[in-house]
Amino acid sequence: MASDFNPNRLSFEEGLDRIRQAAGGDLGTKGRVLTSRDDSAIRARDSLAVDNVPAGFVKWQLPVYLSAPSQLFVTVAEPGAKARAHSHDEGDGIRFIAGGSIIFEGTELVPGDWMFIPGGTHYDFEVGPNGAIMCYCYSCCCA
């Protein structure tokens, strides 16, 4: 925990370097969705811990980044709702689970979990038994 909190300590490029180093150069996201529950993301988490935070905070950098400017969205979904296979062809996206859960490839993602979706990658998921609230950021317009 840093006593002299400075959110501008690293440049954007230095942040990308941290991700590349933690991932050993590549987390294998080309053409596949990566979630916070994947082994490679779990291994990268410890090396991406951030000590430059005010007292009372715990923070870590995610092992992914978006390839272009992005737009933000919030979705509320009913229990059991299904998002059929689709892709976001204009660019990458990241989805955060804020409440409830979703099931992706047999893994339940719960509040605090996330999934990174490379542009053009097809994926689907089902909403868990208590519904879901999701925040997401895509390098496309999903309106």
Order of alpha helices (4+ residues) and beta strands (2+ residues): alpha-beta-alpha-beta-beta-beta-beta-beta-beta-beta-beta
